[in-house]
Amino acid sequence: MEAKQKKNVRIGIWIGVTAVVAGVALVLVGYRFYNNVAPKGYQDYTVQKEQYYVEYSDQYDYWDVVTVEYPVLSGINGEQVESVNTLLYDTAMEKVNYWHLFPDEEVKQLQENYKIYSSDVHCEVPFHSQYLMSVHFQETYAPISPVNYVHKTQRSVNVNLMTGEQYTLSDIFEINDDFMGLWCEQVESEGAYDDLIVNDEDTRETFLMWFLDEDEETGEHYWLTPFFYLDEYKNFVIGLSYDPKPNKVVSVLPINNSFYAYFESSDLMPYRTDSEFWDWYDQSESAGEILECADLHDNLWLGEDASVWEYLKSVRGIE
């Protein structure tokens, strides 16, 4: 009888230990599953393009012609939607706010010489997944007058639809000399800027300071803004805009105030940071729907077929 009781005790202990081990295993499996499988995300949201439009209002001493296209996110239940839409609108209106609607003292002095303030912004949403959305803005704007001053620039917004967090270039990539070597090499190979950008030590050093906004001398005259956006294949466009401050607006037309190049995602793998962006990115698949602006106005001065371009060709020989 005693031997039988001891055997039962051993069996009970074995069963207990086995149950504990199995329980721990299930917990570990569940933990790994939870941490390696992202939430479902959003599939059926929409992004409606809209336009802020003003043509010759009587509020100012100068004419104003403003056409700003911006995206509006809907179909997602969460408090992050409001902050995302505010971010998208403010980014689209960035230059209009600065040069026109909410000027500081320097801009107010410049406004005394304004004849026409004109801005034309277009947006595209080339990448939109269940987790991430990448928005690209291109703008042509003309402080003082579109007949004498035209600047072209671009910027971007890359946002997490789940949390509302925005990602900048330095959030997701290590910006160092090696990274700038890759960037300069790609820009040079695409040949869009002739020999202005080459992959040598001086050029890398200059652009590294610009990408990190550490060039105080240049910063006195320009806002230096690195940007990136994703295309539909999850590859990257990476660039830098250098937009003039009031003391650097010049009458050389038109000035393209940005540099950029295209990169395969695989080429950028060595420069990834430990940002959670990459967890969302790696599991992203196309989702959502982009709706074009139903009533998109063409800018009278800076639109695609605006007569000012013919004027500049004929008078200044600008293509």
C-alpha positions in Angstrom: 0.0 0.0 0.0 2.8 2.4 0.9 4.6 1.7 -2.4 1.4 2.3 -4.3 1.0 5.7 -2.5 4.6 6.7 -3.3 4.0 5.8 -7.0 0.8 7.9 -7.1 2.7 10.8 -5.5 5.4 10.5 -8.2 2.7 10.4 -10.9 1.0 13.4 -9.4 4.2 15.4 -9.3 5.0 14.4 -12.9 1.5 15.5 -14.1 1.8 18.8 -12.1 5.3 19.5 -13.6 4.0 18.6 -17.1 1.1 20.9 -16.7 3.3 23.8 -15.5 5.7 23.3 -18.4 2.8 23.1 -20.9 1.3 26.3 -19.4 4.6 28.1 -19.7 5.0 26.9 -23.3 1.6 28.2 -24.2 2.3 31.6 -22.6 5.6 31.8 -24.5 3.9 30.9 -27.8 1.2 33.4 -27.1 3.8 36.0 -26.3 5.7 35.4 -29.5 2.5 35.4 -31.5 1.4 38.7 -30.0 4.8 40.3 -30.6 5.4 39.0 -34.1 1.9 39.5 -35.6 0.8 43.1 -35.9 -2.8 44.2 -35.3 -5.2 43.9 -38.2 -5.0 47.5 -39.2 -7.4 49.5 -41.3 -8.5 48.3 -44.7 -11.5 50.3 -45.9 -10.6 53.9 -45.1 -10.7 56.7 -47.7 -8.4 59.7 -48.4 -10.4 62.4 -50.2 -8.3 65.2 -51.8 -9.7 68.7 -51.3 -8.5 72.2 -52.2 -8.1 75.5 -50.4 -8.9 78.0 -53.1 -8.7 81.8 -53.1 -8.7 84.1 -56.2 -8.1 87.8 -55.8 -9.7 88.5 -52.4 -10.2 92.1 -51.3 -8.6 91.5 -47.9 -5.1 92.5 -48.8 -3.3 95.4 -50.5 -2.0 92.9 -53.1 -3.7 90.3 -55.2 -3.6 86.7 -53.9 -4.2 83.6 -56.0 -3.9 80.4 -53.9 -4.6 76.8 -54.9 -3.6 74.3 -52.2 -4.5 70.6 -52.6 -4.5 68.5 -49.4 -5.8 65.0 -48.4 -8.5 64.3 -45.8 -8.5 60.9 -44.0 -11.8 59.3 -43.1 -13.2 55.8 -42.3 -11.0 55.2 -39.3 -12.4 55.2 -35.8 -9.9 56.8 -33.5 -8.9 60.1 -31.9 -5.7 60.0 -34.1 -7.8 60.9 -37.2 -8.2 64.5 -36.1 -4.5 65.0 -35.4 -3.5 63.3 -38.7 -5.9 65.5 -40.8 -4.6 68.6 -39.0 -1.0 67.6 -39.8 -1.8 67.0 -43.4 -3.6 70.4 -43.8 -0.9 72.4 -42.0 1.8 70.7 -44.1 0.0 71.6 -47.3 -0.5 75.2 -46.2 3.0 75.6 -44.7 4.3 78.2 -47.2 0.9 80.0 -47.6 0.7 80.4 -43.8 4.2 81.8 -43.6 4.3 84.0 -46.6 0.6 85.1 -46.7 -1.8 84.3 -43.9 0.3 84.5 -40.7 3.4 86.6 -41.6 6.1 87.5 -39.1 7.7 91.0 -39.0 10.2 90.2 -41.8 7.5 88.9 -44.1 5.3 91.9 -43.3 8.1 94.2 -44.5 8.4 92.2 -47.6 4.6 92.3 -48.2 4.9 96.1 -48.7 6.4 95.2 -52.1 3.9 92.4 -52.9 2.0 92.8 -56.2 0.6 89.2 -56.2 1.1 86.4 -53.8 0.6 83.1 -55.6 0.9 79.5 -54.5 0.1 76.2 -56.2 0.3 73.0 -54.1 -0.5 69.5 -55.4 -0.4 66.3 -53.3 -0.2 62.6 -54.1 -0.6 59.6 -51.8 1.6 57.0 -53.5 1.7 54.6 -50.6 -1.2 53.7 -48.3 -1.3 50.5 -46.3 -3.3 49.1 -43.4 -0.8 50.8 -41.0 1.0 53.6 -42.9 0.3 56.5 -45.2 2.9 58.4 -47.2 1.9 61.8 -48.7 4.0 63.9 -51.1 3.5 67.6 -51.6 4.9 69.6 -54.5 4.5 73.4 -54.5 5.3 76.3 -56.7 5.0 79.6 -54.9 5.8 83.2 -55.7 6.4 85.8 -53.0 6.2 89.4 -54.2 5.2 88.6 -57.8 4.9 85.5 -60.0 6.3 87.5 -62.9 9.6 88.0 -61.1 9.9 85.5 -58.2 9.1 81.8 -58.4 10.3 79.0 -56.2 9.6 75.3 -56.4 9.7 73.0 -53.4 8.5 69.7 -52.0 7.9 68.1 -48.6 6.2 65.0 -47.2 4.2 63.4 -44.4 4.6 59.8 -43.3 2.2 58.8 -40.6 1.2 55.8 -38.6 -2.6 55.3 -39.1 -2.8 53.2 -35.9 -1.2 55.8 -33.6 -1.1 59.1 -35.5 2.7 59.2 -35.1 4.7 61.1 -37.8 8.1 59.7 -38.9 10.9 61.9 -40.2 13.9 60.8 -42.2 16.2 60.7 -39.1 13.7 58.6 -37.2 14.0 55.7 -39.6 17.6 56.0 -41.0 21.0 56.6 -39.6 22.1 59.9 -41.3 25.9 59.7 -41.4 28.8 60.0 -43.9 28.1 56.5 -45.3 24.4 57.3 -45.9 25.3 60.5 -47.6 27.7 58.6 -49.8 24.8 56.4 -51.0 22.6 59.4 -51.4 25.1 61.5 -53.4 26.0 58.5 -55.6 22.4 57.9 -56.5 21.7 61.6 -57.1 24.8 61.8 -59.3 23.9 58.7 -61.3 20.4 60.0 -62.0 21.9 63.1 -63.5 19.1 65.4 -62.7 21.4 68.2 -61.4 24.3 68.0 -63.8 27.6 68.0 -61.9 26.2 70.0 -58.9 26.1 66.9 -56.7 28.9 64.4 -56.8 30.0 61.8 -54.4 33.1 63.4 -52.9 34.1 64.3 -49.4 33.2 68.0 -49.6 29.8 67.3 -51.0 29.0 64.6 -48.5 30.1 66.8 -45.6 28.0 69.7 -46.9 24.9 67.7 -47.4 25.3 65.8 -44.1 25.3 69.2 -42.3 22.2 70.2 -44.3 20.4 67.0 -43.6 21.1 67.3 -39.9 20.4 71.1 -40.0 23.8 71.9 -38.5 25.0 74.5 -41.0 24.3 77.8 -39.1 25.5 80.0 -42.0 23.2 78.4 -44.5 20.5 78.3 -41.9 20.5 82.1 -41.8 19.1 82.2 -45.3 17.3 78.9 -45.8 15.0 76.4 -44.1 16.6 73.0 -44.6 14.0 70.2 -44.7 14.9 66.6 -45.3 12.0 64.5 -46.6 11.1 61.0 -47.7 8.1 59.3 -49.1 7.3 55.8 -50.3 6.1 54.8 -53.8 3.5 52.1 -54.5 6.3 49.4 -54.4 7.5 50.4 -50.9 10.6 51.9 -52.3 11.9 55.3 -51.2 12.3 58.8 -52.5 14.7 60.8 -50.3 15.5 64.4 -50.7 16.2 67.8 -49.2 14.4 71.1 -49.7 16.2 74.4 -49.0 13.5 77.1 -49.0 14.5 80.8 -48.9 13.9 83.1 -45.9 12.8 86.6 -46.6 16.5 87.8 -46.9 17.1 85.3 -49.7 14.2 85.6 -52.0 15.7 86.5 -55.4 14.5 87.3 -58.9 16.1 84.4 -60.8 13.3 82.4 -62.3 12.3 79.7 -61.5 14.4 78.3 -58.7 14.0 74.6 -57.9 14.7 74.5 -54.2 15.0 70.7 -53.6 17.2 67.8 -54.4 16.0 64.2 -54.4 16.6 60.6 -55.7 14.9 57.2 -55.8 16.2 54.2 -53.8 15.3 50.6 -53.7 14.3 49.5 -50.2 16.9 46.8 -50.1 19.7 49.3 -50.7 18.7 51.2 -47.5 18.6 48.1 -45.2 22.1 48.8 -43.6 20.9 52.3 -42.4 17.7 51.3 -40.7 17.3 52.5 -37.1 15.4 50.5 -34.4 12.3 52.6 -35.0 9.0 50.8 -34.7 8.3 52.2 -38.2 10.0 49.1 -39.7 7.7 46.7 -37.9 4.7 48.4 -39.5 6.5 48.8 -42.8 7.6 45.2 -43.2 4.0 43.9 -42.7 2.3 46.6 -44.8 0.2 45.8 -47.7 -1.9 48.1 -49.9 -5.2 49.3 -48.3 -7.6 52.2 -48.4 -8.8 54.3 -51.4 -7.6 57.6 -52.7 -10.3 59.9 -54.1 -9.4 62.8 -56.4 -10.5 66.3 -55.8 -13.9 66.8 -57.4 -13.5 70.5 -58.2 -9.8 71.2 -58.6 -9.1 74.8 -59.7 -6.1 75.6 -61.8 -3.8 78.3 -60.5 -4.2 81.4 -62.8 -0.5 82.3 -62.4 1.4 79.1 -61.6 -0.8 76.4 -63.0 0.4 73.9 -65.6 -0.9 75.9 -68.5 -0.5 79.4 -67.0 0.6 82.1 -69.3 3.4 83.2 -67.0 5.5 80.2 -68.2 5.1 81.4 -71.8 6.1 84.9 -70.7 9.2 83.6 -68.9 10.2 81.6 -72.0 9.9 84.5 -74.3 11.4 87.2 -72.1 14.0 85.3 -70.0 14.6 82.3 -72.1 13.6 80.0 -69.2 12.4 76.5 -70.1 
